Amino acid sequence: MIHKIDCSFLAHRDHYLRHINRAFGEEFTELDTYKQRSNFQRVLGKISLDDVKAAIRRAKSIMQRNEENGLRLLEHKGFKYYTDNPSLTIHESVERILKDCGLM
């Protein structure tokens, strides 16, 4: 979802589906339906390279806001994340890959 819209407003996993539907033009009624392999792959197919670049910008913004708000950054097996506003540092790896490929 972060590829298509700002996700800073999500308070709980139960709220994802409504925003997934809006971001990707879908009409899922249950998370389990969205998570079915064929549905998930179809949604992934709607993500462009520009969407990935936008997601990196959004992720950086979320991480910055988390830091500014004094949230505690945790680390597990080399991955850093916030539990209060679920955020990961995966965007850093994706950005490095895109830069190495000359796409950023």
N, C-alpha and C positions, 0 to 999 in steps of 0.2 A: 504494500500500500504506500509506503514511503516513496516509491518510484513515481507515483501519480499525484499524491496530495500530502499536505502537511499533517503529520501524525502526532503533533504535540498535545492534542486534546484527548487522547485515549487514556482513560483511567483504568480500564480493566479489559481483559481478553474478550469478555462477553460482548463488548461493543464493536469488535472488529468487523463483523459481518456486514453491518449497515454501511460502513465506510468502504469496505471492499466492493460491495455492490455499486456504490456511487462512483468510486474511482475507476472501476473497470467496466461499467455499464452492464452489470450482471443483476440477477434476481434470485440469488441463493436464499433459501429460507432457514437453512441449518448449516453450522460450521462443518459438520460431517460431510455434507453434500459438497461443499466447497473443497474439502480436503481429499475428495475422491481423485485418484490419479488423473483421469482424463479431464476433469474440471480444472484441477490445479495447473496442469500442463497448458490448457487452453488460456487460462489467465496469464500464465508466464509468457505465452506467445504474444501477448499484448504489450510487453515491456520493450521499449526501444533503447538504443544506446543513449539517446538524449534523456530518457527517463532514468537510466542508471546514473548519469552525471548529475541530474537533479536530485536523486536520492542521496548521493554523496554530499551535496551541499546541504540538504535537509538534515542528514545525520550529523554533520559537523555542527550545525546550529543547535540541534537537540543536545549534543554533548556539551556545548558551550553553556547553554542555559542550565543544564544540570549542575555544571561546575559553579556557575554564578549563584545558583540557589543553594549551594553548600551540600549537595547530595554526595553520599559516599561512593567513590569509585571502587569496585571490587575486582579481583582478578582470580581466574580459575583456569589452570592449564594453559596459561599464556594469553587468554582472552580477557579483556577488560570490559566491564559492564556496570550499569546502574540497575538496581532492582526497583527503585522507587518510580522511575520513568523508564521502563524497559528499553535500554539502549545498549548496543554492542559496538565494538570498534572494527567490525567487519569492513566498514566503508574504507578504512585505511588500507587494507589489503587489496580491495577492489581498485582503489585509486592508484596504488602502486602498479598493479597489473596494467591498467589502462595507460598509465604514463610510459611504462616499459614498451608497450605496443604502439606508442605514438598516437594514441587516441585522445589524450588529454594534454 
